[in-house]
Amino acid sequence: MSQTSVVVHPDADAMAQATAARLIVRLIDAQSHRGTASVVLTGGRGAAAIYAAVRDSPARDAVDWSKVDLWWGDERFLPSGDPERNETQARAALLDAVPLDPARVHPMPASDGPDGDDPEAAAGRYSDELALAGRAGSPSLPPFDLVLLGVGEDGHIASVFPEHPAAYDTRTVTAVRGAPKPPPVRITLTQVAINTATEVWLIAAGAGKAGAVGLAMAGGGPVQLPAAGVQGLERTLWLLDREAARDVSPRLRSLR
């Protein structure tokens, strides 16, 4: 039975520090059970702050980084190394500072890659890469211990936006055209793929996110409000600051 819980922190900085500590513990726990850990990364300022806090934590070396598999939940379809790419952000904040096995790092394709300027082909390539690393079953995906997701002011997660085709897609990976946030062309995991994770953590800070968070926690529709449509197999954890938690029922909150 999946458990949903909410942790509210005083502010965005406190949330980043606490989430970094929680992430390190989650990686250690996964490695203690399976020998490896598999995490799906997200992008945005909040994610960058969390990654930097992991990088700067004295506990980071308790993780065997050579046995961490990294995937991405979505990506801006831009050239390799573009500062707007989530991969570029994650590498600068954390990945370049820890001893990862390059073969275990799986960025989404860039627009200057083998598929050229074809996001549909790039999405298919990433789907094939996931399937190659996956378990038998439908869909064929790796065992994600954790998916990290930012929540947008409109309730989007990854690059699954309200009422956009990706919100209806039943494949594991899809291309996004005409995204309401720039850049307009992206690649994203779908809700189908995200919901295979053992745990899903949704991260939001600031008053601008309060409405979407409150509606999602109240049970909004997954197409109209994608954040309401994701759930970990064992746990769904909302990590919020006080401003983002403004519209969440007090009985659901755990204060930190």
Summary of the structure (lengths in Angstrom):
residues: 256
radius of gyration: 16.9
end to end distance: 25.0
largest distance: 50.6
contacts: 887
relative contact order: 0.19
helix: 37%
strand: 21%
